[in-house]
Amino acid sequence: PPTTLRPMRSGTRRMPRLDAKLEALRLTAAGGASVDLDALSAGAPVVLALLEVEPEPGPRLDMLRELGRRLHGSGAQLVVVTRSESAIAKTLEAEALALCMTDPAANAFAALGLVERGIGRVRRRGGVFVVDGGGILRFAYVAQRDHEWVPCTFVLGRLARLGISADGEPAEDAAKPVAITHLGDED
């Protein structure tokens, strides 16, 4: 018999292997429709940014804005995934920089190894993942602390190796405000 009261195995899943096909991921669109990752990629790379909490606007929002701007017109898509509706994700979607999806049951978080289960607690971590058009995981970053995040250049470097040219606005322009145009306001 074990000499400890700790469980022999936790319910935490490991992160999938790089260069291996991901299991099917289902996310929820704003209207409540279920969407498969394969449908989102449509043969092109997808950058999944999973946010575990609603952080204060800061380094994560700045990085995601920069990434969204640089990916514009590249063929790759930025998808921000949160547990429920998120002001940051909605901001990026309103600025036409990212697609906003939710994962209320934490299935995508779990499939990517971002859910830690312990006795009486469940914790989600944030992370950034690049999945190529064939569903193969090509880049993975998992934040160890709430305020840590990966530099945009790391993600862009991986996309460049996949043949994606992210020639949008340069990084030094990332802090510039983006004008939001509402339907019917165009002149």
JOSUL-V207484 format. One record per backbone hydrogen bond with DSSP energy under -1.0 kcal/mol. NH is the residue of the N-H (numbers start at 1). CO is the residue of the C=O. E is the energy in kcal/mol with one decimal. If there is no record, write none. Layout:
BEGIN
nh=NH co=CO e=E
nh=NH co=CO e=E
END
This chain:
BEGIN
nh=19 co=137 e=-3.6
nh=20 co=17 e=-1.1
nh=22 co=135 e=-2.9
nh=27 co=35 e=-3.2
nh=28 co=102 e=-2.7
nh=29 co=33 e=-3.1
nh=32 co=29 e=-2.2
nh=35 co=27 e=-3.2
nh=37 co=25 e=-2.4
nh=40 co=36 e=-1.4
nh=41 co=37 e=-2.3
nh=42 co=38 e=-2.1
nh=44 co=41 e=-2.8
nh=46 co=131 e=-2.7
nh=47 co=77 e=-3.3
nh=48 co=129 e=-3.0
nh=49 co=79 e=-2.8
nh=50 co=127 e=-2.8
nh=51 co=81 e=-2.6
nh=55 co=53 e=-1.3
nh=62 co=58 e=-2.9
nh=63 co=59 e=-2.5
nh=64 co=60 e=-2.6
nh=65 co=61 e=-2.5
nh=66 co=62 e=-2.4
nh=67 co=63 e=-2.8
nh=68 co=64 e=-2.7
nh=69 co=65 e=-2.5
nh=70 co=66 e=-2.6
nh=71 co=67 e=-2.1
nh=74 co=71 e=-2.9
nh=77 co=45 e=-1.7
nh=79 co=47 e=-3.1
nh=80 co=99 e=-2.8
nh=81 co=49 e=-2.8
nh=82 co=101 e=-1.8
nh=90 co=86 e=-2.5
nh=91 co=87 e=-2.2
nh=92 co=88 e=-2.3
nh=93 co=89 e=-2.3
nh=94 co=90 e=-2.7
nh=95 co=91 e=-1.8
nh=96 co=93 e=-1.6
nh=97 co=92 e=-3.0
nh=99 co=78 e=-2.5
nh=101 co=80 e=-2.7
nh=102 co=28 e=-2.6
nh=103 co=82 e=-2.3
nh=106 co=103 e=-1.6
nh=110 co=106 e=-2.4
nh=111 co=107 e=-2.6
nh=112 co=108 e=-1.7
nh=113 co=110 e=-1.9
nh=114 co=109 e=-3.3
nh=116 co=123 e=-3.3
nh=118 co=121 e=-2.7
nh=121 co=118 e=-1.2
nh=123 co=116 e=-2.7
nh=125 co=114 e=-2.7
nh=127 co=50 e=-2.1
nh=128 co=141 e=-2.0
nh=129 co=48 e=-2.6
nh=130 co=139 e=-2.0
nh=131 co=46 e=-2.7
nh=132 co=136 e=-2.6
nh=135 co=132 e=-2.3
nh=137 co=20 e=-2.4
nh=138 co=130 e=-3.3
nh=139 co=130 e=-1.3
nh=141 co=128 e=-2.1
nh=143 co=126 e=-2.4
nh=148 co=145 e=-1.4
nh=154 co=151 e=-1.1
nh=156 co=152 e=-2.6
nh=157 co=153 e=-2.2
nh=158 co=154 e=-1.7
nh=159 co=155 e=-2.3
nh=160 co=156 e=-2.3
nh=161 co=157 e=-1.6
nh=163 co=160 e=-1.7
nh=164 co=159 e=-2.6
nh=167 co=165 e=-1.2
nh=168 co=70 e=-1.5
nh=173 co=170 e=-1.8
nh=174 co=171 e=-2.1
nh=176 co=173 e=-1.5
nh=185 co=182 e=-2.5
END
